[in-house]
Amino acid sequence: MKHRILVVEDNAANCELLCDWLEAEGFETACAGNLEQSFAAFKNQPPDVVLLDVQLGSEDGLALAAWIRKEPTLQSIPVIAVTAHAMVTDQERVMQAGCHACVSKPHRFQVA
């Protein structure tokens, strides 16, 4: 059984790139471009992991992390924030919202 990763990213090219790379590594992926699509993805089939863009256009992606942490059946799902904001204060805000880790953009892919 493949692990399912939800990629929450408002830039379609970035989402496609991440999903293609993850699928090449053997994961099943789903992509959501905004918070509404993210919530719908959880109703359809909760993922095993979430890669979450912190800034989704005018929406705060961290609202999804906070929601996941409040839902008893979802609390164990790891959320990894992906952001261009790499300042220590930004990373602290990400962790306080309930993310397990923070990865900086741009992405650097390495093939194993």
N, C-alpha and C positions, 0 to 999 in steps of 0.2 A: 504494500500500500504506500503510495506516494504521500509525502507531507504536503499540505495545501498552504500556500502563502498568499495573503491578500496584500496587494501592492496598492497603496492609497497615494496617488500622485496626479496632480492636475495637469501636468505637461504630458501630452499624449506620447511624444517621442521618448521622453524619459521612462514612462510607464512601459512602453513597448520594449525598450532596451533592457530594463530590469527583468521583465517577464521572460524575454527570449533567453537571457543569461541564466535565470533560475531554472527554466525548463530544460536547458542544455545540461544543467547540473543534476537533473532528475526530479525536480519538484513540480507539483501541479500549481498553477497560478490563477489568480483572478485579479482584475484591475478595477479600481474605483477612482473616479476623477473628482469626487466631492464627498461631503459628509453624508448627503442623502443616499448616494450610491453605496457608501460604506455601510451604513446601517442596514440597507437592503441586502447586502452581501452576507451579513451576519444572520439574517432571517432565513436566507436560502440554504446556506451551509457554513457554519462557523469555521474559520481557518485555524490552522495550527500555530501560525505566526502572522504578525502584521508588520509590514514595512510602511511607515507612516511619514509622509511629507508634512512637515510642521506648518508650512504656509500654503494653504490650498486656495490660491487666489485671494478673495476677500474673507475666506473662512479660516478659523484657527483649527488646524488639524489635531491639536492637543485635546480638543473637546471630545474626540473619539476615544483617545486614551483614557480620559477621565470617565467616560461612560462605561468603557470596558471594565474598569476597576470597580465600578459600582454594581455591576451585574454579577450576582453570585455564580452563575454557571459559566461565566466568561473570564473571571478574574485570573485564572491560571494561564491564559494565552499571552505569550511574550509579545511585547510591542517594542519595535526598534524604530526610533525616530531617525529620519533622514532629513538633513537640513544644511543649507548654505551658511547658516548662522553658527559659527564655531566658537563664539566667545564663551568663557566659563559661565557667565550669568545665563546665557541662553541654554547651555547644557544643564544647569541647575534647574531651570524652569521646566525643561523637558522631563527630567527625572522626577520632579515634584508632581507632574501631571500623571505619573504612573507608568512611564516608559522604562524598559529594562536597560536600554542602551541608546547611544546616540552616535550616528555615523554622519560624517561630513560629506557634502557634495563638493566638487564633482566626484562621481564614482570612478574608482580605479579597479577594473576587473582583472583578475588573475585566473588563468586556467590551471586547474590542478593536474 
